[in-house]
Amino acid sequence: MGMGLLKLLDDWLGRKHGSLSFRVTQVLSGHGCFGKYLCRIEREPDARCHHCIHCGEDTVQHTLAECVAWEEQRRVLRNEVGSDLSLPAVVRKMVDSAESWDAVVSFCEDVMSQKETAEREREILLTSFPNRRRRTGRRRRADNALFRPP
């Protein structure tokens, strides 16, 4: 571990403000409604962002600094933490000030809750196709007969 990272970790552990929420943890870890993560765990076929057109991978960095869907939330975040929205810079600002911490929490809660809602809606849409729904009655018996062992 580099000295900068050790210093940041020491500062993080010694801070007097802020607590982690589920959604902040998702952003800090990259394990959440990010296309790259969802693709890696095979919940999405690819890593693209569902919130903007013509973008590359949906990553934490894309969500923090690039995705046009979150411009308003990003503007508020930048007003507090500055223009460098790389994850290390954002974490440094979180450690340095309670106001920055609160701004990051607000960004994460707002954006991640919207990303989660969109993911749930996509899942519902995928399972609403007839061949994905649970069959009942005569059609169910016919479908089940197709898959009965010989």
N, C-alpha and C positions, 0 to 999 in steps of 0.2 A: 504494500500500500504506500502511495506517495505521501509526503508530509502534508500536502494541501488537503488530501482526503482525510488523513488522520486528524488534522486540526478541525476540519468541518464536522467530523464525527464527534469529536470532543465537545465542540460548540453545540451541536445538536443535542447531545445527551445532557449538557449543562444549561440548556435554555430554560427560561422561567415562564414562557408563554406557549400557548397553543397545544392542541391535542389532535391526534390523527383521527380522521373519519374513514369509513369504508371507501368512499370515493377518492379521497386524497391518496389513500394507500394504493388504489388502482392506478392512479396517475404516476405515483412515485415508482411503482413496480413494473408498470407496463402490462399488468394482468387485469384486463377489464374489457370494455367494449371497444377495442382497437382492432381493426381489420387484421393487422399483422399477428396479433395474439390469437384471435379467433380462427384464423387460417392455420396457425401452428397446432392448435388443439382440435382441428378438423370440424369446427362449427361453422366455418365459412369456406367456400371454394377458393377464394383468393383474398388478398390483403387490401383490396381497394377501399377507399373511403366512400361511404354511402351518402355523405352529406355535401359533397362538392363534386363538380364535374371536372374531368381532365386532370385528376391528381394521381399521384403515385400511391404508395402505401399509406394506410391509416396507422400511424404510430403515435406515441405520446408527443413527440416533437411536432409532427404534423398538426395534431390537435392543439397544442399550446401555441404554435407560432404561424401556422400556414392556412389551415382550413377556413375558407371564407364563411362557412356557416356560423362560426363563433367570433366574428369580427367585433361585435358589440361587447361581448364578455372580455375579449382580448384587450379592447381599448381601455376598459376599466382596470384590468390587471396591469397593463403597461403604465397607467397613471400612477400606480403604487410601487411597482417593482422595477420599472425602467424598461428599456427597449430590448435588452438581452433576455430572451425567453428560452434559452437553452436550459435544460433541466438542472445542471449544476449551478447555474447563476440564479435560477428561481429558488432552489433549496438554500443557497447562501442568503438570499434576501429574506426567506422565511425565518431562518435562524436569527438574522440580525434585528428583525423588528416584528412586533405583534401586529402592526397594521398590515405589513406585507403578508404575514401568515394568514390573517383574516381574508385578504384579497385573493390569495391562492385557494383557500378553502372555498370561498364563494364561487370562484371560477370552476373549480372541480365539481362542486355540488351541482351547479347549474348545468354545465356541459355534460357531465357524465350521466346525470339523470335523464337528459334528453337523448343521449346516445343509447341508454338502456331501454327507454321507451321505444325508440326506433327499432332496436334489435328485437324486442318482443313482438312488435307489429310485423316485422319480416318473418319471424317464426310462425306467427298465426297465419299469415298469408300463405306460406309454404305448406302448412298442414291443412289448409282449407281446400286444396285441390282434391277432387273426388278420389283419386287413386291413393291419397294419403290419409283419408278419413277412415275411421272404423266403420265397417259395414254392419248393417243390422238385417234381420229377417232373411228372406229368400236369397238376396244377393250375398249376404255374409256366408250362408251355407254353401252357395255355389263357389264363392272365392276360396273358402276353407277347403272344399273338396279338391281344388286344384293343387293344394299344398300338403295334402295328407300323404303320409308315407305309403308306399306300395304294400 
